[in-house]
Structure formats: structure tokens, C-alpha cells
Amino acid sequence: MEKIRHQYIDACIFNEAKKGNFESGDSYHTVLTDDYFICSVADGLGSGPVARESSQVIPQILREHHHESIDSLMNRFNDLMVQKRGAAVAIFKVDFKSKTLEYSCVGNIRFYLYRKGTDEMIYPLPVMGYLSGRPQKLHTQLYTYVEDDLFLIHSDGVELRNPKTLMRRSGFPEQLYYDILTTIQTGDDATFITGSLLK
């Protein structure tokens, strides 16, 4: 487990390669500043080194350009997919000052934001397909959040039957992490990140 601890965010990260592979075709990258938190998960098409080549576009771009808008970052990801297999990609940005969460996804990455106070689940619908270098229509969505909102993002190697029940029962990121770990069967590359928005 990799942990991120900050006054505004608490998160736990799981990433594992498909059985028999040394390299995961999934990649993730996070950026944490005093003003915002960015998290992106990419699932490269296929598995092994060829899939990883596509998904590794994400950390490469975020290290240099994390200050740009979500749409700009997604377009940069897409541009670098030319002559690669392609990848499903999701990215979100938490702005600590405005208390907003901006989210964009192309492909089969899943994201959930659970609001404990109202028992409300926010589940943005992704754009179907994957980033491949071809022109891509994005559907970026903006949400407000409140203290102690719980989030979960995962690749399709993680299959969850009832994420809302799981998130309601767990209550905080580390418990949710271990609850998912005990319920999933990972025959594929698998990545999931659990987190709580603190202030």
C-alpha cells in the first residue's frame, strides 16, 4: 500500500500486475501541492510492456504540466498515444480553496464520490472508447465536495458488485482499501485508489 497524507487529503493506493506479468499495464500518478491534488489512472490496452508503454504517458505529462487544465492534460495524453496501443484514462483535480472536484474520463475507469452526510453517491459516466491519438470529445464535469467525502477510483481489473454499500460501510480510506482487497479477485492488471477529502 502506498499512502498519501496531507491536511486536505488522505489516500491509499493499490497497483498490481496481471498474474504472470512483471509489469502492470495500469499506471497512476498523483500530484499534491498546497492548492490542489491531481490523480490520474490509466489502463493500457492489452497487458505487459506494450500496455505499460501507453499508460506511462500519464506520469510523463503530469510531472511537467500538472498546472494546466484537466482538458489540456487529457489532450496532451491523447496526443502522445499516437502509434501506441492506446489507453483508458481518468483524471480528477481537487481544488482545496474552491472545494471543487473536476473529473474527466475516456474509457472503462470507474470513479465514485460518496457523501457520508447525505448518503449520496456521485458516479460520473465516462466517455466510451479510449485515448488513441485520434480527435477525442471530452466530457469534463465539476462537482463541489464537503469535508469527509470519500472517493474511489479503479481500473477494470477491479470488479465491485456494490461500491456504494462498500463505501458506506467502510467510512474511511484505509478501511475501504482493505475491504476492497478482501473482495476482489485480480486476474488482470488492477489499480485502485481510495481517499478522503478532509477540509
Accessible surface in RSA format (square Angstrom, percent):
REM  Atomic radii and reference values for relative SASA: ProtOr
REM  Chains: A
REM  Algorithm: Lee & Richards
REM  Probe-radius: 1.40
REM  Slices: 20
REM RES _ NUM      All-atoms   Total-Side   Main-Chain    Non-polar    All polar
REM                ABS   REL    ABS   REL    ABS   REL    ABS   REL    ABS   REL
RES MET A   1    90.90  47.1  13.87   9.2  77.03 183.4  17.07  14.5  73.83  97.8
RES GLU A   2    80.41  46.2  72.70  55.0   7.70  18.3  39.49  76.4  40.91  33.4
RES LYS A   3    95.94  46.8  68.70  42.2  27.24  64.9  39.64  35.7  56.30  60.0
RES ILE A   4    20.10  11.4  16.60  12.4   3.49   8.4  20.10  14.5   0.00   0.0
RES ARG A   5   143.71  60.3 113.29  57.7  30.42  72.4  56.26  76.9  87.44  53.0
RES HIS A   6    46.47  25.4  28.42  19.8  18.06  46.2  32.13  33.1  14.34  16.7
RES GLN A   7   104.23  58.3  84.04  61.4  20.19  48.1  34.24  72.9  69.99  53.1
RES TYR A   8    53.11  24.8  52.40  29.8   0.71   1.9  11.59   8.7  41.53  51.2
RES ILE A   9     0.15   0.1   0.00   0.0   0.15   0.4   0.00   0.0   0.15   0.4
RES ASP A  10    27.96  19.6  27.96  27.8   0.00   0.0   1.83   4.3  26.13  26.1
RES ALA A  11     0.00   0.0   0.00   0.0   0.00   0.0   0.00   0.0   0.00   0.0
RES CYS A  12     0.42   0.3   0.42   0.5   0.00   0.0   0.00   0.0   0.42   0.5
RES ILE A  13     4.51   2.6   1.09   0.8   3.42   8.2   1.09   0.8   3.42   9.3
RES PHE A  14    25.32  12.7  23.13  14.3   2.19   5.7  25.32  15.4   0.00   0.0
RES ASN A  15    59.69  41.2  28.93  28.0  30.76  74.1   7.12  17.1  52.57  50.8
RES GLU A  16    77.06  44.2  72.53  54.9   4.53  10.8  27.24  52.7  49.82  40.7
RES ALA A  17    24.18  22.2  11.62  17.9  12.56  28.6  11.62  16.4  12.56  33.3
RES LYS A  18    81.44  39.7  80.49  49.4   0.96   2.3  32.46  29.2  48.98  52.2
RES LYS A  19   167.73  81.8 145.37  89.2  22.36  53.2  96.38  86.8  71.35  76.0
RES GLY A  20    82.22 101.4   0.00   N/A  82.22 101.4  43.59 119.6  38.63  86.5
RES ASN A  21    51.94  35.8  33.25  32.1  18.69  45.0   5.36  12.9  46.58  45.0
RES PHE A  22   210.04 105.1 176.04 109.0  34.00  88.5 179.50 108.8  30.54  87.4
RES GLU A  23    73.84  42.4  69.87  52.9   3.98   9.5  28.27  54.7  45.57  37.2
RES SER A  24     8.40   7.1   4.57   6.1   3.83   8.8   4.57   9.7   3.83   5.4
RES GLY A  25     0.03   0.0   0.00   N/A   0.03   0.0   0.03   0.1   0.00   0.0
RES ASP A  26     0.50   0.4   0.27   0.3   0.23   0.5   0.00   0.0   0.50   0.5
RES SER A  27     3.35   2.8   0.29   0.4   3.06   7.1   3.35   7.1   0.00   0.0
RES TYR A  28    56.72  26.5  44.31  25.2  12.41  32.3  22.88  17.2  33.84  41.7
RES HIS A  29    35.49  19.4  34.10  23.7   1.39   3.5  20.80  21.4  14.69  17.1
RES THR A  30    31.81  22.6  16.50  16.7  15.31  36.5   0.08   0.1  31.73  48.0
RES VAL A  31    17.93  11.8  13.64  12.4   4.28  10.3  17.93  15.6   0.00   0.0
RES LEU A  32    66.76  37.2  34.97  25.0  31.79  79.9  34.97  24.6  31.79  85.5
RES THR A  33    40.39  28.7  30.65  31.1   9.74  23.2  40.10  53.9   0.29   0.4
RES ASP A  34   122.69  85.9 109.74 109.2  12.95  30.6  31.86  75.0  90.83  90.6
RES ASP A  35    59.13  41.4  59.12  58.8   0.01   0.0  12.24  28.8  46.89  46.8
RES TYR A  36    30.04  14.0  30.04  17.1   0.00   0.0  24.98  18.8   5.06   6.2
RES PHE A  37     0.03   0.0   0.03   0.0   0.00   0.0   0.03   0.0   0.00   0.0
RES ILE A  38     0.00   0.0   0.00   0.0   0.00   0.0   0.00   0.0   0.00   0.0
RES CYS A  39     0.00   0.0   0.00   0.0   0.00   0.0   0.00   0.0   0.00   0.0
RES SER A  40     0.00   0.0   0.00   0.0   0.00   0.0   0.00   0.0   0.00   0.0
RES VAL A  41     0.00   0.0   0.00   0.0   0.00   0.0   0.00   0.0   0.00   0.0
RES ALA A  42     0.00   0.0   0.00   0.0   0.00   0.0   0.00   0.0   0.00   0.0
RES ASP A  43    19.49  13.7  18.07  18.0   1.42   3.4   2.76   6.5  16.73  16.7
RES GLY A  44     1.17   1.4   0.00   N/A   1.17   1.4   0.00   0.0   1.17   2.6
RES LEU A  45    54.19  30.2  49.02  35.1   5.17  13.0  54.12  38.0   0.07   0.2
RES GLY A  46    47.55  58.6   0.00   N/A  47.55  58.6  25.56  70.1  21.98  49.2
RES SER A  47    42.26  35.7  24.42  32.6  17.84  41.1   3.41   7.3  38.85  54.4
RES GLY A  48     4.20   5.2   0.00   N/A   4.20   5.2   4.20  11.5   0.00   0.0
RES PRO A  49    95.23  69.4  88.92  81.1   6.31  23.0  89.97  74.3   5.26  32.7
RES VAL A  50    72.46  47.7  70.36  63.7   2.09   5.0  72.20  62.7   0.25   0.7
RES ALA A  51     0.09   0.1   0.00   0.0   0.09   0.2   0.00   0.0   0.09   0.2
RES ARG A  52    67.59  28.4  67.59  34.5   0.00   0.0   9.16  12.5  58.43  35.4
RES GLU A  53    97.71  56.1  85.91  65.0  11.80  28.1  35.84  69.3  61.87  50.5
RES SER A  54     0.10   0.1   0.10   0.1   0.00   0.0   0.00   0.0   0.10   0.1
RES SER A  55     0.00   0.0   0.00   0.0   0.00   0.0   0.00   0.0   0.00   0.0
RES GLN A  56    62.42  34.9  59.65  43.6   2.77   6.6  27.18  57.9  35.24  26.7
RES VAL A  57     2.31   1.5   1.77   1.6   0.54   1.3   1.83   1.6   0.49   1.3
RES ILE A  58     0.00   0.0   0.00   0.0   0.00   0.0   0.00   0.0   0.00   0.0
RES PRO A  59     4.80   3.5   4.80   4.4   0.00   0.0   4.80   4.0   0.00   0.0
RES GLN A  60    91.30  51.1  88.05  64.4   3.25   7.7  25.81  54.9  65.49  49.7
RES ILE A  61    12.97   7.4  12.65   9.4   0.32   0.8  12.97   9.3   0.00   0.0
RES LEU A  62     0.00   0.0   0.00   0.0   0.00   0.0   0.00   0.0   0.00   0.0
RES ARG A  63   150.41  63.2 124.59  63.5  25.82  61.5  55.14  75.4  95.28  57.7
RES GLU A  64   117.97  67.7  95.53  72.3  22.44  53.4  37.44  72.4  80.53  65.8
RES HIS A  65    37.54  20.5  37.54  26.1   0.00   0.0  25.50  26.3  12.05  14.0
RES HIS A  66    47.58  26.0  47.58  33.1   0.00   0.0  20.15  20.8  27.43  31.9
RES HIS A  67   122.24  66.8  99.61  69.2  22.63  57.9  71.02  73.2  51.22  59.6
RES GLU A  68    34.45  19.8  27.72  21.0   6.73  16.0  22.63  43.8  11.82   9.7
RES SER A  69    65.96  55.7  50.88  67.9  15.08  34.7  49.78 106.0  16.18  22.7
RES ILE A  70     0.41   0.2   0.05   0.0   0.36   0.9   0.05   0.0   0.36   1.0
RES ASP A  71    62.59  43.8  61.57  61.3   1.02   2.4  20.20  47.5  42.39  42.3
RES SER A  72    37.88  32.0  30.19  40.3   7.70  17.7  23.64  50.3  14.24  20.0
RES LEU A  73     0.03   0.0   0.03   0.0   0.00   0.0   0.03   0.0   0.00   0.0
RES MET A  74     0.43   0.2   0.00   0.0   0.43   1.0   0.05   0.0   0.38   0.5
RES ASN A  75    68.02  46.9  67.36  65.1   0.66   1.6  19.85  47.8  48.17  46.6
RES ARG A  76    83.54  35.1  81.60  41.6   1.95   4.6  15.64  21.4  67.90  41.2
RES PHE A  77     0.00   0.0   0.00   0.0   0.00   0.0   0.00   0.0   0.00   0.0
RES ASN A  78     8.09   5.6   8.09   7.8   0.00   0.0   1.05   2.5   7.04   6.8
RES ASP A  79    95.52  66.9  83.40  83.0  12.12  28.7  26.09  61.4  69.43  69.2
RES LEU A  80    61.11  34.0  58.23  41.7   2.88   7.2  60.26  42.3   0.85   2.3
RES MET A  81     0.05   0.0   0.00   0.0   0.05   0.1   0.00   0.0   0.05   0.1
RES VAL A  82    84.23  55.4  74.70  67.6   9.53  23.0  75.78  65.8   8.44  22.9
RES GLN A  83   182.08 101.8 132.17  96.6  49.91 118.8  50.22 106.9 131.86 100.0
RES LYS A  84    66.48  32.4  42.83  26.3  23.65  56.3  19.34  17.4  47.14  50.2
RES ARG A  85   123.43  51.8 108.82  55.5  14.60  34.8  42.17  57.6  81.26  49.2
RES GLY A  86     0.00   0.0   0.00   N/A   0.00   0.0   0.00   0.0   0.00   0.0
RES ALA A  87     0.00   0.0   0.00   0.0   0.00   0.0   0.00   0.0   0.00   0.0
RES ALA A  88     5.16   4.7   5.16   8.0   0.00   0.0   5.16   7.3   0.00   0.0
RES VAL A  89     0.00   0.0   0.00   0.0   0.00   0.0   0.00   0.0   0.00   0.0
RES ALA A  90     0.00   0.0   0.00   0.0   0.00   0.0   0.00   0.0   0.00   0.0
RES ILE A  91     0.00   0.0   0.00   0.0   0.00   0.0   0.00   0.0   0.00   0.0
RES PHE A  92     0.00   0.0   0.00   0.0   0.00   0.0   0.00   0.0   0.00   0.0
RES LYS A  93    37.79  18.4  36.40  22.3   1.39   3.3   8.48   7.6  29.31  31.2
RES VAL A  94     0.00   0.0   0.00   0.0   0.00   0.0   0.00   0.0   0.00   0.0
RES ASP A  95    42.84  30.0  42.84  42.6   0.00   0.0   5.28  12.4  37.55  37.5
RES PHE A  96     4.56   2.3   2.06   1.3   2.50   6.5   2.19   1.3   2.38   6.8
RES LYS A  97   165.27  80.6 133.51  81.9  31.77  75.6  93.77  84.4  71.51  76.2
RES SER A  98    64.92  54.9  39.38  52.6  25.54  58.8  47.14 100.4  17.78  24.9
RES LYS A  99    73.28  35.8  73.28  45.0   0.00   0.0  49.76  44.8  23.52  25.1
RES THR A 100    23.22  16.5  23.16  23.5   0.06   0.1  15.47  20.8   7.75  11.7
RES LEU A 101     0.00   0.0   0.00   0.0   0.00   0.0   0.00   0.0   0.00   0.0
RES GLU A 102    54.95  31.6  54.70  41.4   0.25   0.6   4.13   8.0  50.83  41.5
RES TYR A 103     2.03   0.9   2.03   1.2   0.00   0.0   0.99   0.7   1.04   1.3
RES SER A 104     0.34   0.3   0.20   0.3   0.15   0.3   0.15   0.3   0.20   0.3
RES CYS A 105     3.29   2.5   0.13   0.1   3.16   7.4   0.13   0.3   3.16   3.4
RES VAL A 106     0.15   0.1   0.15   0.1   0.00   0.0   0.15   0.1   0.00   0.0
RES GLY A 107     5.17   6.4   0.00   N/A   5.17   6.4   4.80  13.2   0.37   0.8
RES ASN A 108    58.87  40.6  54.61  52.8   4.26  10.2  23.16  55.7  35.71  34.5
RES ILE A 109     1.14   0.6   0.00   0.0   1.14   2.7   0.00   0.0   1.14   3.1
RES ARG A 110    74.30  31.2  73.79  37.6   0.51   1.2   7.95  10.9  66.35  40.2
RES PHE A 111     0.76   0.4   0.14   0.1   0.62   1.6   0.14   0.1   0.62   1.8
RES TYR A 112    23.91  11.2  23.91  13.6   0.00   0.0   7.23   5.4  16.68  20.6
RES LEU A 113     0.66   0.4   0.26   0.2   0.41   1.0   0.26   0.2   0.41   1.1
RES TYR A 114     7.57   3.5   7.57   4.3   0.00   0.0   2.61   2.0   4.96   6.1
RES ARG A 115    33.25  14.0  33.25  17.0   0.00   0.0   8.66  11.8  24.59  14.9
RES LYS A 116    84.40  41.2  65.83  40.4  18.57  44.2  42.69  38.4  41.71  44.4
RES GLY A 117    79.15  97.6   0.00   N/A  79.15  97.6  41.43 113.7  37.73  84.5
RES THR A 118    94.50  67.2  65.52  66.4  28.98  69.1  73.96  99.3  20.54  31.1
RES ASP A 119    56.33  39.5  51.38  51.1   4.95  11.7  28.42  66.9  27.91  27.8
RES GLU A 120    76.73  44.1  71.54  54.1   5.20  12.4  30.41  58.8  46.33  37.8
RES MET A 121    43.41  22.5  18.11  12.0  25.30  60.2  18.11  15.4  25.30  33.5
RES ILE A 122    23.64  13.5  20.51  15.3   3.12   7.5  23.64  17.0   0.00   0.0
RES TYR A 123    84.60  39.5  65.19  37.1  19.41  50.5  52.74  39.6  31.86  39.3
RES PRO A 124     5.00   3.6   0.00   0.0   5.00  18.2   3.50   2.9   1.50   9.3
RES LEU A 125   127.13  70.8 121.00  86.6   6.13  15.4 121.00  85.0   6.13  16.5
RES PRO A 126    23.44  17.1   9.74   8.9  13.70  49.8  11.09   9.2  12.35  76.8
RES VAL A 127    34.84  22.9  29.36  26.6   5.48  13.2  34.60  30.1   0.24   0.6
RES MET A 128   161.26  83.5 147.24  97.4  14.02  33.4 128.19 109.0  33.07  43.8
RES GLY A 129    43.19  53.3   0.00   N/A  43.19  53.3  30.48  83.6  12.71  28.5
RES TYR A 130    83.31  38.9  76.07  43.3   7.24  18.8  44.19  33.2  39.13  48.2
RES LEU A 131     0.27   0.2   0.27   0.2   0.00   0.0   0.27   0.2   0.00   0.0
RES SER A 132    24.25  20.5  11.86  15.8  12.38  28.5   7.79  16.6  16.46  23.1
RES GLY A 133    22.12  27.3   0.00   N/A  22.12  27.3   2.71   7.4  19.41  43.5
RES ARG A 134   161.27  67.7 157.35  80.2   3.92   9.3  66.38  90.7  94.89  57.5
RES PRO A 135   138.06 100.6 106.92  97.5  31.14 113.2 117.19  96.8  20.87 129.7
RES GLN A 136    50.44  28.2  27.97  20.4  22.47  53.5   2.83   6.0  47.61  36.1
RES LYS A 137   180.04  87.8 166.50 102.2  13.54  32.2 116.16 104.6  63.88  68.0
RES LEU A 138    37.59  20.9  12.96   9.3  24.62  61.9  13.07   9.2  24.52  66.0
RES HIS A 139   102.90  56.2  98.47  68.4   4.42  11.3  63.60  65.5  39.30  45.7
RES THR A 140    40.65  28.9  11.88  12.0  28.76  68.6  11.75  15.8  28.89  43.7
RES GLN A 141    36.61  20.5  31.84  23.3   4.77  11.3  17.24  36.7  19.37  14.7
RES LEU A 142   116.87  65.1  87.38  62.5  29.48  74.1  87.38  61.4  29.48  79.3
RES TYR A 143    44.26  20.7  38.61  22.0   5.65  14.7  39.16  29.4   5.10   6.3
RES THR A 144    90.89  64.6  85.95  87.1   4.94  11.8  59.99  80.6  30.89  46.7
RES TYR A 145     6.27   2.9   0.66   0.4   5.61  14.6   0.20   0.2   6.06   7.5
RES VAL A 146    77.48  51.0  73.61  66.6   3.87   9.3  77.48  67.3   0.00   0.0
RES GLU A 147   108.30  62.2  90.54  68.5  17.76  42.3  21.85  42.3  86.45  70.6
RES ASP A 148    63.16  44.2  62.68  62.4   0.48   1.1   7.70  18.1  55.46  55.3
RES ASP A 149     1.12   0.8   1.10   1.1   0.02   0.0   0.00   0.0   1.12   1.1
RES LEU A 150     0.00   0.0   0.00   0.0   0.00   0.0   0.00   0.0   0.00   0.0
RES PHE A 151     0.00   0.0   0.00   0.0   0.00   0.0   0.00   0.0   0.00   0.0
RES LEU A 152     0.00   0.0   0.00   0.0   0.00   0.0   0.00   0.0   0.00   0.0
RES ILE A 153     0.00   0.0   0.00   0.0   0.00   0.0   0.00   0.0   0.00   0.0
RES HIS A 154     7.73   4.2   7.73   5.4   0.00   0.0   7.15   7.4   0.57   0.7
RES SER A 155     0.11   0.1   0.11   0.2   0.00   0.0   0.11   0.2   0.00   0.0
RES ASP A 156    60.84  42.6  46.08  45.9  14.75  34.9  20.41  48.0  40.43  40.3
RES GLY A 157     6.00   7.4   0.00   N/A   6.00   7.4   2.25   6.2   3.75   8.4
RES VAL A 158     2.53   1.7   0.00   0.0   2.53   6.1   0.00   0.0   2.53   6.9
RES GLU A 159   147.81  84.9 130.19  98.5  17.61  41.9  49.20  95.2  98.61  80.5
RES LEU A 160    31.99  17.8   4.34   3.1  27.64  69.5   7.13   5.0  24.85  66.9
RES ARG A 161   247.61 104.0 207.59 105.8  40.02  95.3  84.91 116.0 162.70  98.6
RES ASN A 162    85.94  59.3  77.25  74.7   8.69  20.9  22.39  53.9  63.55  61.4
RES PRO A 163    19.31  14.1  19.31  17.6   0.00   0.0  19.31  15.9   0.00   0.0
RES LYS A 164    63.94  31.2  63.79  39.1   0.15   0.4  29.21  26.3  34.73  37.0
RES THR A 165    50.71  36.1  50.46  51.2   0.26   0.6  38.92  52.3  11.80  17.8
RES LEU A 166    13.43   7.5  12.73   9.1   0.70   1.8  13.01   9.1   0.41   1.1
RES MET A 167     0.11   0.1   0.00   0.0   0.11   0.3   0.00   0.0   0.11   0.1
RES ARG A 168   114.70  48.2  97.01  49.5  17.69  42.1  50.03  68.4  64.66  39.2
RES ARG A 169   154.22  64.8 122.07  62.2  32.15  76.5  74.36 101.6  79.86  48.4
RES SER A 170     6.90   5.8   0.00   0.0   6.90  15.9   0.23   0.5   6.67   9.3
RES GLY A 171    17.55  21.6   0.00   N/A  17.55  21.6  17.55  48.2   0.00   0.0
RES PHE A 172   111.11  55.6 111.10  68.8   0.02   0.0 111.11  67.4   0.00   0.0
RES PRO A 173     2.95   2.2   2.95   2.7   0.00   0.0   2.95   2.4   0.00   0.0
RES GLU A 174    48.85  28.0  48.12  36.4   0.73   1.7  13.62  26.3  35.23  28.8
RES GLN A 175    73.41  41.0  71.58  52.3   1.83   4.4  13.08  27.8  60.33  45.8
RES LEU A 176     0.00   0.0   0.00   0.0   0.00   0.0   0.00   0.0   0.00   0.0
RES TYR A 177     8.07   3.8   8.07   4.6   0.00   0.0   1.55   1.2   6.53   8.0
RES TYR A 178   103.39  48.3 103.14  58.7   0.25   0.6  71.57  53.8  31.82  39.2
RES ASP A 179    24.32  17.0  23.23  23.1   1.09   2.6   3.51   8.3  20.81  20.8
RES ILE A 180     0.00   0.0   0.00   0.0   0.00   0.0   0.00   0.0   0.00   0.0
RES LEU A 181    65.21  36.3  49.83  35.6  15.39  38.7  50.03  35.1  15.18  40.9
RES THR A 182   116.22  82.7  78.10  79.2  38.12  90.9  74.96 100.7  41.26  62.4
RES THR A 183    79.52  56.6  49.55  50.2  29.97  71.4  55.50  74.5  24.01  36.3
RES ILE A 184    20.07  11.4   3.35   2.5  16.71  40.3   4.38   3.2  15.69  42.6
RES GLN A 185   171.13  95.7 144.08 105.3  27.05  64.4  51.39 109.4 119.74  90.8
RES THR A 186    23.06  16.4  14.01  14.2   9.05  21.6   3.20   4.3  19.86  30.0
RES GLY A 187    49.31  60.8   0.00   N/A  49.31  60.8  34.15  93.7  15.17  34.0
RES ASP A 188    57.83  40.5  56.81  56.5   1.02   2.4  20.65  48.6  37.17  37.1
RES ASP A 189     4.55   3.2   3.17   3.2   1.37   3.2   2.25   5.3   2.30   2.3
RES ALA A 190     0.00   0.0   0.00   0.0   0.00   0.0   0.00   0.0   0.00   0.0
RES THR A 191     0.00   0.0   0.00   0.0   0.00   0.0   0.00   0.0   0.00   0.0
RES PHE A 192     0.00   0.0   0.00   0.0   0.00   0.0   0.00   0.0   0.00   0.0
RES ILE A 193     0.00   0.0   0.00   0.0   0.00   0.0   0.00   0.0   0.00   0.0
RES THR A 194     0.00   0.0   0.00   0.0   0.00   0.0   0.00   0.0   0.00   0.0
RES GLY A 195     0.00   0.0   0.00   N/A   0.00   0.0   0.00   0.0   0.00   0.0
RES SER A 196     4.85   4.1   4.85   6.5   0.00   0.0   1.66   3.5   3.19   4.5
RES LEU A 197     0.16   0.1   0.16   0.1   0.00   0.0   0.16   0.1   0.00   0.0
RES LEU A 198    50.39  28.1  49.02  35.1   1.37   3.5  49.10  34.5   1.29   3.5
RES LYS A 199   107.45  52.4 102.56  62.9   4.89  11.6  65.75  59.2  41.70  44.4
END  Absolute sums over single chains surface
CHAIN  1 A     9280.7       7479.7       1801.0       4681.5       4599.2
END  Absolute sums over all chains
TOTAL          9280.7       7479.7       1801.0       4681.5       4599.2
